[in-house]
Amino acid sequence: MRKLLTVLVGFLMVVPTVAAAQPDTGRPGRPLTVMTYNIHHGAGIDGVLDLERIAALIETSGADVIGLQEVDRHWDVRSNWVDQPAWFAKRLKMHYAYAANLDLPPVKPGDPRRQYGTAILSKYPIKDFTNTLLPLYPTGEQRGLAVANITVRGAHLRFANTHLTSNNNAERLEQAQKVVELLGGSSTPTLLVGDLNATPTAPEIKTLTAAYDDTWAEVGVGPGYTIEAGNPTKRIDFQLHSAGLRPVRATVPVTPASDHLPVVATFVLS
């Protein structure tokens, strides 16, 4: 009997050790709110250039990480030569990274270069950042895939932002294929956001959703149309995600601040 009790006690002492070695599957995830928004260089459907109303919209949304498209940096008079990504970062007290897909010399020697592209804003520090130019046809405008690695309260997040071409289906399909190639092979939780200039049934979108889940299709309510902002009839702005991100909700706020409407989604990042 004494020998049996000794064995039982030994077993009970081992069980907590084994349990502690297992993954902590009950650990709460980290809530993360994300926005994607084509800001049309800050010009709204009323023709007014107003960065402040875009910044106020971002604030109200509670977004932690934002992907912006059609962002000017010292471009020309249409945006008053403003360094828009730096302006947003200062106004919102966020970190930022900028991808200049168009990079032209200044009008006057000594002035900053004239740039146009995409930007990433983040409440959390951006550990590293790359921008890779995407396939370009002779009649197209250069587009890119901007990727930031961000640490969100101890968890790693890869955040990708893009703006695919608007005027050539074949070019856009090649760009989508390149995006999948560039982002493939990583187990880091990944968000891919942007103005993809195609609707969910298009081949280029299906190329992307074969690799990443469409957040709106999972948790959005209604059609999720994003363009034209005054009377939207198409969903061409997306938030796609990999494993490690669980979508909770998605909305399309109504605003006249651009010709697109933004998409805001909340995730749990594991």
N, C-alpha and C positions, 0 to 999 in steps of 0.2 A: 504493500500500500504506500509506504514511504517513497519507494522508487517511482511509483506512478505519479505521486504528487510532485516529485522533483522534475519529472518530464513535463508535466502540465505547466508548472511554473516557468520552466525554461522556454516553452512554446509561447506563453503569454508575454514573456520578456522580448522575444524576437519579433512578434507581430508589429509593435509600434515602429521598430527600426525599418522593417520592410515597407510599411505604409508611408513612412517619411521619405522613402526613396522614390515614390511614385510621383508623376507629374501632378502639380496642384491644379486640377481641372476646375476646382471651384473658385479659383481666384477671379475677382471681378475684373471685367475688361475696362478699357479707358474710353469714355465717350469722346467723339470727335465730330465736329460739325465742319462741313466742307462746302465751299461755293465755287462754281464755275461761271464765268461771266465774260461775254464779248462786249467790251465797253465802247466800241466804235470811237476810239480816241477821246472819249468823254463827251461826245455830242449826243444829245437826246433826240427823240422823235419830234420835239418842238424846235429843233435846230439850235438849242442853247448848249454851249460848252460849259459843263458844270461838274468838276471833279468832286466837289463837296457833297453833292447829293448821292454820288456813288459811294463815297466813304461812309456817309450816314447809313446807307442801306447795308453795307458790310457790317457796320457796328450793330445795327438792329438785328441782323441775322444771327449774331453770335458766332460767326464762322471763325474757326481756328486756323484753317489753311485755305487759301484762295488761289485759284488759277484764273488769270485774266488774259484775254486775247485782244488784239488790235490796240496795243499800248504804244504810245509815242514817247520818244526820248529826244528832245531838242529837234523835233522833226521839221516843223515849219509853222506858218502863221495859223494853220487850222487848230493847233493846240497851244498857241502862244509860246512856242519854243520850250515848253516846260519839260523837265525830266519827270515824267509821270510816275514811273515806279518808285523813284526816290520820294516824290511828294506823298504818295499813298503810304509808304513805309513810315515817314515822319508823322503824318497826320494820325495814323492808326497805331503808332508805336509798335510796329511789327518788323521782323526781319524780312529781307526780300532778295530775290535773284531775278535777273533780267536776261532774256534771250533775244538778241538782235538778229532777226532773220533777214532784215534789210539793213545794210550798214553803208551809208553814203558819206562822202566828204562834206565838210561844211560849206555853206555859201560863201562865208568870209574866212580867209586863212586865220587860224588861231582859235576859231570858235569850236565848240564840241562837235563831234561827228553826229550826223543825222541818222537816227535809228528807229526801227519799227519792228514790233514783235510781240512776244508774250512775257508775262511776269508771274512770279509766284510770291505770295505774301504768306507769312507764317508767324503765329504767336510763339512758336518754338524755334530754337536756333536751327539754321540750315547747315548741316555738317559738310556736305559737298554738293556740287551742282555741275551739270553738263548740259549742253545743247547740241544736238546732232541734226544737221540739215537733212531734209527728206527729199525723195526723188522730185526732180523738177523738169517739166516739159518746156519747150521753147516759148510757148505763149503763156506760161504760168508765172506765178509769183512765189518766190522762195518761202518755204515753210520749214518748221523744225519741230523736234521733240525735246522739250525741256524736262529734265529729271532732277529732282532734289531729294536727298536723303535727310530725313528729319527724325529726331528722337522725341517721341511724345511720352513724357512721364515714364521714361525707362524702356519704352517699346519702340522698335524701329519701324519706320514708315517710308516707303518709296512713293513719291508723289510726282506724277508725270502730267504735263500740260502741253496740249497741241492745238493747232488750228489748221485743218486740212484744206486743200484747195477748193475753190467754189465753182470753177468753170470747166472741169474736165473729169469725167467719171473714171477714165482709165488711169489718169495721173493720181486721182484720189485713192483708187484701189491699190496702186503700187505704194503709195504713202502708208496706207493702213497695214499692208503686208510688212513694210519696213518697221513700223511701230511694234508689231508683234515680235518681229525678229530681235529688235533692240531690247525689248523688255523681257524676252524669254529667258528661261534658265535660272530664275531667282526664286527663292522661297520667302523672301521678304514680303510682308503684306504690301500690296501695291494698289494705288488709286490712279486711274487714267481719266483725266477730265479734258473737256475742251469743246470748241465749236468744230464739229466734224462735217458740217455742210452736206449731210445726207440723212435720210430718214431710216428708221430701224430695219426696214426690209431690204435696204440696198446691199449689194454684195460687199461693199467696203465695210459697212457696219457689221454685217454677219461675220466678216473676217475677224473683227475685233471682239465681238461677243462670243465667238467660238473659244476665245482665250480668256475673256474676262466677263463677269456677270454684269448685266445692265441693271443698275440700281433702281431706275424709275420703273422698270417692268416688275421689279420685286416688291417695292413698297410705295410707289407713287400712286396718287389717286387722280383719275381723269386722264386726258390725253397728254398732258405735260408739254403742250406746244410752247415754243420759245421765240418764234419769229413769224411775222413782223410784230414788234412789241405792241403796237396800237391795236392790232387785230390778228393775233397769232393763229396760224393754221398748220404749222409743221413743228415736229420735234427734231431738232438738229444739234442741240447742245446736250452733252451726255456726261454722266459720272459712271464709270465702269470700275469694278473692283475684283480683287483676287481673294483667295482664302485668307483668313486672318482678319477680315473685316466683315462685320455683320451689319447690314443696313437696318435702320430702325424706321426712318421716315424720309420722305423727299417732297419738296414743294417747289413751285415756280412763283416767286413773288412778282406782283404786278407793279411795274414802275415805268415812267417815261424816260428814264435816264440814258437809254441806249436804244438802238434799233432791235436788239435782242432782249429777252428776259433772262435773268439769272436762274440757275438751278442750285438749290440748297439742300443738302442731305446730311443726316446724322447717322453715324456708324458707332459700333462698339469695336474698338481695336484690341485684339487679344495679344 
